[in-house]
Amino acid sequence: MIRTESTYNKLLKYCYLALLFFLPISLFIDNLALGLLIIFSIINNNYKWFVFLSSLAPFFFYTIFSGLAIGVFNDEMSFYIKLLPLVLIPLATSNIDRDTTEKGYLFLLLGVCLAQLVATYGIIDYYYFTEGKKVALRSYARINDILNFERPYLGFLSAIQIIIAGNLFFASKRKIYFFPILVSIVLIIVISARLAILITVICCAIYMILKIKDNTLRWIIGVGVPLLLTVLIMLSDLALKHRFIQIKNDSRTIIWEGALQQYKNSPSKSFGFSSQQKVDENQNAYYSESANFEYPPDKSRFLEKKYNTHNQYLNELLRGGYFGLLLLLMPFIYVLLRGRHKENPLGLSLVIALAMFLFVENVLERQMGVYLTAIILANAIKYRDET
């Protein structure tokens, strides 16, 4: 009996490591790994329910009950299924030991390296074998096709790659971890991922402040270095600088105006529209009937792409009202207020990085986003309560 439990426990760990490794590169294998992870966690039957209750599970069930209340449950079934890992991952990973949890981030780092390699191939092919020398990469409409990845998600993964690699360096003192840090920084600059550089600067500063014991050195590195990097970028002629300058012309300004217009017309500020489909329909109606486009082809692009709100917080305010937004924020608040940050600066840095990313993307509408959200929050919550 002891041998059988030990075997299943090992299989549970292997599935967890596979889940993180394939997260950036293969949705099919990730789904398979999650299914096996759930099976072996059921066999082990050793859950830590505090991880479940303080995760986004309450948010998930609220979303379902809201859909049932207005009769859209069947129409939005696929959306609820996509959110299901918010419940399954915290439960399935709650009995994984801390060593395996930390090793999992190493496997995530390796998976991101593969995704970066594919993106680098696309950039080289673009610059040297197509019209790349004539058109700036920062303004190229087919940037996602070039990278074989969406720029915001590649930038976000590269940013958390820097955080994870920095943590591994502090833990092991192995200089090899400087390589993924360097690659990630270069890639963020080349693809002009604005939020990624902000996440990198802010989260690394927070990590340094928590990790370094000497007060003077801590504040010099944690505050001085980010300020210096900001000044250098602003004084340079990098594409990244021009991307920051172009923020006032960003598509998100139109998108967020539409979301705010929806909020004004919401049937209930407390409970919202209770339907993701309704939120998306209203957003598309705004592009079609009310939005002002300075460049006419932009209207066709918006209607063709059917852009969502590009802000998870705004989306939940519309879909679930104040209650939905509060339930989304609860695990983040829990980690920020009750986390043991000095013992686990990695967990805090990743949670803050995720919270920042939610400001510009509807992360929970993508499978990879749901997985990342559930894993980062569950691991941070579990670390605090285990400690």
Steps between C-alpha positions, in 0.01 A plus 500: 500500500782739587670427167177572307447838675861595436464414131186708458661787685795493259266491203315798649827696512598402146163618368541831681845553348366410154210743550739791553750399233244470220293802610659744250537253212224235485140537613418138412776350716414748775140380503621141515738580787222676693265205453760255635587743780138502613474120486813446712398771746165324548681172567728672753196667660702743710360843424572826679162670489627842604673527161169425330293743707747788466549445125278613212263206557234727662530731198446201268185383677362854516546529124309176443215591737468839331462327164241262643305790651444668163473180296821515294675200658458271197599772252824576689591146599828509305604812688431339840699192398792727411489646853479156667879476564457788746341236724688188394859630512495634859353172624724274292821683595414569864681185625814547289802572717689829485809355330290376209315831483829689465635245252184557298600861443831375360303287251287803413823690434612228259164506322520878460850457355355282224226754428764775483707289262203466263434876522867577435493286186196698382675834563817392317295370208307829490803728507729309264270316261194728463424873490612547861767755411233728355235484772567546872416194705329713766237622252456186293140379497600135474718499810320197649549303179869588498551388859270195471375631832294795621729787592340581841519137614854450373601820679328390821661156493838662438445733797417217739791308348729775631341480845528120518856490365604770750350298783680185384827692490456626857420145612784321319754775411533340154590756238325297228175667604630832369457361147117474501488841673707656222300328225172615655615861536620513139179341373280741699687795349496360145127426496428828686287338773416805712326330790768231516771758570282663768435161662871418488607830655233512773503132600879471497518813717255346747694173495829678572350705783375180665809289431793729582565548871716814491257796506717742301587247229143378493355841418780590258437184297125482553427864415812644335548233234136514373518880483828482310358248252194720446715805428724305261201371304346847477828653379560226245356455152375149566172376352386439857520873573283577197247242614464687831460830313222345290293398805257789441423347159472144625197295395421439865385861543207430266442157654489635856270786398257237376529303825433813708200576282372149573548557872280809487224292338544195724170360632654454845819651639511222763450200271577632150370338182569147638591390149833508316318467169294811577812698593669402173189585295474843662867565435466414131189717475701791635765453228228487237278787612670736744881486487692778324779371276749750357611242245195336327663156442539472879124459532506199269790354697320544833184338368691216337715425806211556745736638763404423857541755782877436529476550875396210724389731781274703269366179350402360840348832603277472194427128519473450876465851641658603829463145638674340205786749514540450874518122466761540226710726724467291820795258444725788396405696812548187712855450373591869531368535856582159647790372294842443655673721249855492635498120499330480161589805286455289187134432579427866570683616185309256279164596654571871443615425143174314437293779656669752267442280195128483577483875442566463125374151408195282559726226629215271606372471144808299399587152620863591565387805695263295717774245573759766585257687725398188691859376542652831612225575751476144636877475555519837675205419728632152576846632592357745747284246684764227496747742657 
